[in-house]
Amino acid sequence: MAIEAENVSQQVHVGHGYPVYSFDEQTKASDLPMSYKPFIESIKKRGLNMSHVVCSTLSVGWFGEDEKGLGFRCPRPKGLSIKCQSTRPPFGPRLSAVASESPNGPGFKLDGHTIKWANWGFHVGFDSRVGPVISLASIYDIEKHKYRRVLYRGYVSEMFVPYMDPTEEVYFRTYFDCGEDGFGQSAVSLEPLADCPHNAVFMDAYYADENGNPVQISNAFCIFEQHAGHIMWRHTESGLHEGEVREVRQDVSLVVRMVSTVGNYDYINDWEFKPSGSIKVGVGLTGVLATKGVPHTHVDQIKEDLYGALLAENTIATHHDHFLNYYLDLDVDGQENSFVKTDLVTKRVSDHSSPRKSYWTITKKTAKTELEARLNVGLRPSEFAVVNPNIKTKVGNEIGYRLMPGSATIPLLTSDDYPQIRAPFTNYNIWVTPYNKSEKWAGGKFVSQSRGEDNLAIWSLRNRKIENKDIVLWYTIGFHHVPTQEEYPVMPTLTGGFELRPTNFFERNPVLKVIQAKHVPWPNCTAH
């Protein structure tokens, strides 16, 4: 279809909030002060050189006002200019050389953006707002002789990063990295042999700039088979007539990776597929901490709340949070699914038939509406699963996939604090909604300077029915980050995530008959 009109749509957004910032408007905003004479003169009056001045675009959030202007004081802390290339001895420990090879080539087939590996098939997509999008993930069942759908679509729908400094200069630092900066357009080119192993295959990504022109990110994805020394399954049986019997299988997984650099943080996004049917979703946090200059050079001098940790002389790193909400449109062997919470409860042995006094058993509850499915993962032992009540195993169990929570935390901001009003999806770790094509991002469509009027929490107030429906599971992982000196000046990677694990999805262990990978001796080519 030919598009003759210059504007495809004349629809104007009515309400609060703005779209994801484009790199073009961020660049123009950063360049404007550098050519503004009054600004240049103000820098010179302070005895500073313009070559030492950097202007960055930061989202300002919303704090109850209609319009705002911000001003900042800029103390000069010590030791903030670090170039890894110029580091001098003594160096850290030298790591041994490691070869990660696929002598027969990649063990997966890549057709465009469709991947087939072992018993998995799925599509890898890219979105300028959310980054990697995994869709149509299906696993081959050797007993049913067909692929069975697990995940229709999954991605990071929003990331909320509020800093805990309420002072005038930085109180506004409450960022939404997907809805404001764009997780996808912030993706960086991956470095072979560093970001990804030698056996990785790379893929480029593309998005449209503000004028509709394609922008290429080379090596945005890497895909590789991971041999991490883990065990898929094993058992040793002794006392048999034929002696000891031992069986073990080495675990291998397929990883899809993308790295996004948003401001001072680098986020490593991994989707890991395992032959057992599990999907492990991980995120790694690294990069440079957000620091602030202070007059203190030792913790003994600190008498007031600095809202952070002293990591070097005159330098603190601010306390902050990272919340990542994942959109998981599970279609477990079909679209009609339900969400089931299983509680482990203690029971007393009431009669005297056993010397035992207690045991634990399970009680299951299927959530009928959205509000029943809002949950926080706590210390109480519970399990959470998306099941297909219309399909059962031979022995009568509902087939399903279980959410194995990880890195679950809740916000510590008060409910009337403006950043929390804008990010109420963090109030619960788990949400379940009926599928709606307009509900894609937990923070809402227009996030920048939004006022909490359009988001996952607002949608769920309708309390729609979710039993035996096409449902979406939203899961939020979180980190309360108290900085330490080991994380300065560059932070070692901190990881978190969760797992989607088959629960009565198969009739038995799907990797019971897996063929052990053959060991191929690698030639020693070390030069002497």
C-alpha positions in Angstrom: 0.0 0.0 0.0 1.5 3.3 -1.0 1.4 6.1 1.6 0.9 9.4 -0.1 0.3 11.7 2.9 3.3 12.9 4.8 1.6 12.3 8.1 0.2 8.8 8.6 -1.8 9.8 11.7 -3.2 13.1 12.9 -4.2 11.8 16.3 -2.9 14.0 19.1 -2.3 12.6 22.6 -4.5 14.2 25.1 -3.3 13.9 28.7 -0.1 14.0 30.6 3.2 12.4 29.6 5.5 12.3 26.6 6.9 9.6 24.3 10.4 8.1 24.6 13.1 10.6 24.0 14.8 10.4 20.6 18.6 10.7 20.4 18.2 13.6 18.1 16.3 15.7 20.6 18.6 14.7 23.4 21.6 15.7 21.4 20.1 19.1 20.4 19.1 19.8 24.0 22.7 19.0 25.2 24.3 21.2 22.5 22.2 24.3 23.1 23.9 25.5 26.3 27.3 25.0 24.8 26.6 27.7 22.2 24.6 30.0 24.5 26.8 33.0 25.4 25.4 33.8 28.9 26.1 30.2 29.8 29.6 30.3 28.4 30.3 33.5 30.4 29.0 32.0 33.6 31.4 29.0 33.2 34.3 31.4 32.6 33.4 33.5 35.7 33.9 30.3 37.8 37.3 29.8 36.4 36.3 26.7 34.5 37.2 25.6 31.0 34.4 24.8 28.6 36.3 21.7 27.5 35.6 20.3 31.1 31.9 20.9 30.9 29.4 18.3 29.8 25.7 18.8 29.4 23.4 15.8 29.7 19.7 15.3 29.2 17.9 13.9 32.3 14.2 13.3 32.7 12.7 15.6 35.3 9.8 13.5 36.4 6.7 15.0 38.0 6.3 16.3 41.6 2.9 17.9 41.7 3.6 21.0 39.7 2.5 22.1 36.2 5.8 23.6 35.0 9.3 23.6 36.5 12.8 24.8 36.1 15.8 23.2 37.8 19.1 24.6 39.0 22.1 22.7 40.3 25.2 23.3 42.4 28.2 21.2 41.3 30.9 20.4 43.9 34.0 18.9 42.5 34.7 15.5 44.0 38.1 13.8 43.7 39.0 10.8 41.6 36.1 10.7 39.1 38.0 10.7 35.9 39.0 7.1 35.2 40.3 5.6 32.0 40.8 1.9 32.1 43.3 2.0 29.3 45.6 4.2 31.3 45.7 2.1 34.5 49.1 1.3 35.8 50.6 -1.6 37.8 50.0 -3.3 40.0 47.3 -5.1 38.0 44.7 -7.6 39.3 45.1 -11.4 38.9 45.7 -12.7 35.4 42.9 -15.0 34.3 43.6 -18.3 32.6 42.9 -18.6 28.9 39.6 -20.4 28.2 38.4 -21.7 24.8 34.7 -21.9 24.2 34.4 -23.6 20.8 31.8 -25.3 18.6 34.1 -27.5 16.4 31.1 -28.5 14.2 29.7 -25.0 13.9 26.8 -23.5 15.9 24.4 -26.1 17.3 21.4 -23.9 16.4 19.8 -22.9 13.2 19.2 -19.2 12.5 16.6 -18.3 9.8 16.2 -14.6 9.8 15.2 -13.9 13.4 13.8 -17.4 14.0 16.0 -19.8 16.1 15.8 -23.6 16.4 18.0 -25.3 18.9 17.8 -28.7 20.6 14.1 -29.0 21.4 13.3 -25.2 21.3 12.1 -22.9 18.6 11.5 -19.2 19.1 11.7 -15.7 17.5 14.1 -13.0 18.6 12.7 -9.5 17.9 13.9 -6.0 18.7 12.0 -2.9 20.0 13.4 0.5 20.4 11.6 1.0 23.7 12.0 -2.4 25.4 15.0 -4.0 23.7 14.9 -7.8 23.1 11.5 -9.4 22.5 11.2 -13.2 22.7 8.1 -14.6 21.0 6.5 -17.8 19.8 8.7 -19.8 22.1 7.7 -23.5 21.7 9.3 -26.7 22.8 9.2 -30.1 21.0 7.6 -32.9 22.9 9.1 -36.2 21.7 6.2 -38.2 23.1 3.5 -36.1 21.4 5.6 -35.6 18.3 4.9 -31.8 18.0 6.0 -28.4 19.2 4.0 -27.0 22.1 3.7 -23.3 22.8 5.0 -21.9 26.0 5.6 -18.2 25.7 3.8 -16.0 23.1 5.8 -12.9 23.9 8.1 -11.7 26.6 10.2 -8.6 27.3 11.2 -6.0 29.9 8.1 -3.7 29.9 9.6 -1.0 32.2 12.5 -0.2 34.5 12.1 2.2 37.4 15.3 3.6 39.0 14.6 6.1 41.9 17.5 7.6 43.7 17.1 8.3 47.5 18.4 11.8 47.7 15.6 14.4 48.3 17.9 17.4 48.1 17.3 20.3 45.7 19.9 19.3 43.2 19.0 15.7 42.6 15.6 14.9 44.0 14.2 14.5 40.5 16.4 11.5 39.7 13.6 8.9 39.4 14.2 7.4 36.0 12.1 5.1 33.8 14.7 3.6 31.5 12.3 2.0 29.0 9.6 4.6 28.8 11.9 7.6 28.9 15.2 6.7 27.3 14.4 3.5 25.4 16.0 0.3 26.4 16.3 -0.8 22.8 17.7 2.4 21.3 20.2 2.4 24.2 21.6 -1.0 23.1 25.3 -1.1 22.4 27.4 -3.1 20.0 28.7 -6.2 21.8 32.4 -6.9 21.9 33.4 -10.4 20.6 35.4 -12.5 23.2 34.4 -10.1 25.9 30.7 -9.5 26.0 30.1 -12.9 24.3 32.2 -16.1 24.0 34.1 -17.1 20.9 31.4 -19.5 19.7 28.7 -16.7 19.6 26.8 -15.6 16.6 26.0 -11.9 16.3 22.9 -10.2 15.0 22.3 -6.5 14.2 19.3 -4.5 15.2 17.5 -1.6 13.6 15.1 1.1 14.8 13.6 4.2 13.2 14.9 7.6 14.2 12.7 10.7 14.6 12.5 11.1 10.8 11.7 7.5 10.1 15.2 6.7 8.9 16.6 3.3 9.9 19.4 3.3 12.5 21.6 0.2 12.7 23.1 -1.2 15.9 25.7 -3.6 14.8 26.2 -6.7 16.9 23.3 -5.8 19.1 22.5 -9.4 19.9 24.7 -12.4 20.5 23.5 -16.0 20.6 25.6 -18.8 22.0 25.6 -22.3 23.5 26.7 -22.1 27.1 28.7 -24.9 28.6 29.1 -23.7 32.2 30.0 -26.9 33.8 26.5 -27.4 35.2 24.9 -30.8 35.5 21.6 -31.5 33.7 20.8 -34.6 35.8 22.6 -37.4 37.6 22.3 -40.3 40.0 24.5 -42.9 41.6 22.8 -46.1 42.8 24.8 -48.5 45.1 24.0 -51.9 46.5 22.8 -53.4 43.3 23.7 -57.0 42.2 25.6 -55.5 39.2 27.5 -53.1 41.4 27.3 -49.3 41.4 25.4 -47.6 38.6 26.1 -44.0 37.7 24.4 -41.9 35.1 25.1 -38.2 34.5 24.4 -35.7 31.7 26.2 -32.4 31.2 24.0 -29.3 31.0 24.0 -27.1 27.9 21.8 -24.0 27.3 21.3 -21.5 24.6 21.7 -17.8 25.6 20.3 -14.7 23.8 22.1 -11.6 25.1 21.8 -7.8 24.6 23.4 -5.0 26.6 21.8 -1.6 27.0 23.7 1.4 28.4 21.3 3.9 29.9 23.2 6.8 31.5 25.7 5.5 34.0 24.4 1.9 34.1 25.0 -1.0 31.7 22.3 -3.7 31.8 23.1 -7.2 30.5 19.8 -8.8 29.3 19.9 -12.6 29.0 17.3 -15.1 27.9 18.5 -18.7 28.5 16.8 -21.7 27.1 17.4 -25.2 28.6 16.5 -28.6 27.1 14.6 -29.4 30.3 12.0 -26.9 29.2 13.1 -24.1 31.6 13.5 -20.5 30.5 15.9 -18.5 32.7 15.7 -14.8 32.5 18.5 -12.8 33.9 19.7 -9.2 34.2 23.2 -8.0 35.1 23.8 -4.5 36.5 27.2 -3.0 35.9 28.7 0.4 34.9 29.5 3.5 36.9 27.7 4.5 40.1 26.0 7.9 40.3 28.2 10.0 42.6 28.0 13.3 44.3 30.6 15.6 45.8 30.7 16.2 49.6 33.2 17.9 51.9 33.8 14.7 53.9 37.0 12.6 53.5 36.2 10.0 56.3 33.1 8.4 57.6 33.9 9.7 61.1 33.2 13.3 59.8 29.7 12.5 58.8 27.1 13.8 61.2 24.1 14.1 58.9 22.3 11.8 56.4 24.2 12.0 53.1 21.6 9.7 51.4 24.4 7.5 50.2 27.8 5.8 51.0 31.2 7.4 51.2 33.3 5.5 48.7 36.3 7.9 48.2 37.4 11.2 49.6 34.7 13.8 48.9 32.7 11.3 47.0 29.4 9.5 47.8 27.3 7.2 45.7 23.6 7.6 46.3 21.3 4.9 47.6 18.9 3.8 44.9 16.6 1.1 43.5 16.3 -0.9 40.3 12.9 -2.4 39.5 12.4 -4.3 36.2 8.9 -5.4 35.2 8.7 -8.3 32.7 5.8 -8.7 30.4 5.2 -12.5 30.0 2.3 -13.5 27.7 2.4 -17.2 28.5 0.3 -19.4 26.2 0.8 -22.8 27.9 -0.2 -25.2 25.2 -3.0 -22.8 24.2 -4.3 -19.3 24.8 -6.8 -20.1 27.6 -4.8 -20.3 30.8 -5.3 -19.7 34.5 -3.1 -18.4 37.4 -2.8 -20.8 40.3 -1.2 -20.0 43.7 -0.1 -23.0 45.8 0.5 -22.5 49.5 2.5 -24.9 51.6 0.7 -25.2 55.0 1.6 -27.0 58.2 -0.8 -29.7 59.5 -0.8 -31.4 62.9 -1.1 -35.2 63.2 -4.3 -35.4 65.2 -4.4 -39.1 65.8 -1.8 -41.3 67.5 -1.1 -43.6 64.5 2.3 -41.9 64.0 5.1 -40.7 66.2 5.2 -37.6 64.0 3.6 -34.4 65.3 3.3 -32.5 62.0 3.8 -32.4 58.3 3.1 -30.0 55.5 0.7 -30.2 52.6 -0.5 -28.0 49.8 -3.7 -25.9 49.1 -4.3 -24.5 45.6 -6.3 -21.5 44.7 -7.1 -20.3 41.1 -7.3 -16.5 40.8 -10.6 -15.6 39.3 -10.0 -11.8 38.9 -7.1 -9.4 38.6 -7.1 -8.3 42.2 -6.9 -11.8 43.4 -3.7 -12.3 41.5 -1.9 -9.3 42.8 0.8 -10.8 45.0 4.1 -10.1 46.7 6.7 -12.8 47.0 7.5 -13.2 50.7 8.8 -15.6 53.3 5.6 -17.6 53.3 6.2 -20.8 51.2 4.1 -20.5 48.0 4.4 -21.5 44.4 3.0 -19.7 41.4 2.0 -21.2 38.1 0.2 -20.5 34.8 -1.7 -23.6 33.9 -3.9 -24.8 31.1 -7.0 -26.2 32.9 -8.3 -27.6 29.6 -5.4 -30.1 29.1 -4.3 -32.6 31.7 -1.6 -35.3 31.9 -2.4 -39.0 31.8 -2.6 -39.0 35.6 -4.9 -36.0 35.7 -2.6 -33.0 36.5 -3.2 -29.7 34.9 -0.2 -28.8 32.6 1.5 -25.6 33.4 4.6 -23.5 33.8 5.8 -22.3 37.2 7.3 -18.9 38.0 10.4 -19.4 40.1 10.8 -16.0 41.7 14.2 -14.3 42.1 15.4 -10.9 43.2 11.9 -10.0 44.5 11.6 -6.9 46.6 9.1 -4.2 47.3 9.4 -0.4 47.2 10.3 1.5 50.4 9.0 4.9 49.1 5.7 6.1 50.7 2.6 5.7 48.5 2.1 9.4 48.4 5.6 10.2 47.0 5.3 11.4 43.5 7.8 8.9 42.0 5.8 6.0 43.5 2.5 7.5 42.2 4.1 7.2 38.8 5.4 3.6 39.3 2.7 1.7 41.3 3.4 -1.4 39.3 6.3 -1.9 41.8 3.8 -2.3 44.7 3.4 -6.0 43.8 5.8 -8.5 42.4 3.1 -10.4 40.5 0.2 -9.0 38.4 -2.0 -11.0 36.1 -4.2 -9.3 33.5 -6.4 -10.4 30.6 -4.6 -9.9 27.3 -5.2 -6.4 25.8 -3.2 -5.2 22.8 -3.1 -1.7 24.2 -1.6 -2.7 27.6 2.1 -3.2 26.7 4.1 -1.3 29.2 3.7 -1.4 33.0 4.4 2.3 33.3 1.9 3.4 30.7 2.3 4.5 27.1 3.6 8.1 27.7 5.9 7.9 30.7 8.0 11.0 30.7 6.4 13.5 33.2 3.4 11.2 33.6 1.2 11.6 36.6 0.2 8.0 37.4 -3.0 8.0 35.4 -2.2 5.3 32.9 -0.3 2.2 34.1 -0.6 -1.4 35.1 -2.1 -0.6 38.5 -4.8 1.6 37.0 -5.7 -1.1 34.4 -6.0 -3.7 37.1 -8.6 -1.7 39.1 -11.2 -2.9 36.6 -10.7 -6.3 38.3 -11.4 -8.2 35.0 -11.9 -12.0 34.9 -8.7 -14.0 34.3 -9.7 -17.6 34.9 -9.4 -19.7 31.7 -8.6 -16.6 29.6 -5.8 -15.4 27.4 -3.8 -13.9 30.3 -0.5 -11.9 30.8 1.8 -12.4 33.8 3.7 -9.3 34.8 6.6 -10.0 37.2 8.8 -7.3 38.8 12.3 -8.0 40.1 14.0 -5.5 42.2 17.3 -4.4 43.9 17.7 -2.1 46.8 21.2 -0.9 46.1 23.5 0.2 49.0 26.8 1.1 47.2 30.1 -0.3 48.5 33.7 0.6 47.8 34.2 -2.5 45.7 31.7 -1.0 43.3 33.7 2.1 42.7 34.8 3.4 40.2 33.4 0.7 38.0 30.9 -1.8 39.4 31.3 -5.6 39.2 28.2 -7.1 37.7 25.3 -7.7 40.1 22.9 -10.3 38.8 19.3 -11.2 39.4 16.4 -12.8 37.5 13.8 -15.6 37.6 12.9 -18.9 35.9 9.9 -20.2 34.0 9.9 -24.0 34.7 7.6 -26.7 33.3 5.2 -28.0 35.9 3.4 -31.2 34.8 3.8 -29.9 31.3 5.5 -33.2 30.2 4.6 -36.8 31.1 8.1 -37.4 32.4 11.6 -35.9 32.4 12.0 -34.5 28.8 15.8 -34.8 28.9 15.9 -38.4 30.2 17.0 -39.7 26.9 19.3 -36.8 25.9 22.5 -37.9 24.1 25.6 -36.8 26.0 27.6 -34.2 24.1 30.8 -35.6 22.7 34.1 -34.3 24.1 36.4 -33.0 21.4 40.0 -32.5 22.4 41.1 -29.1 21.5 44.7 -28.7 20.1 47.2 -26.9 22.3 48.4 -24.0 20.1 50.2 -22.1 22.9 53.3 -20.4 21.6 56.5 -20.9 23.6 
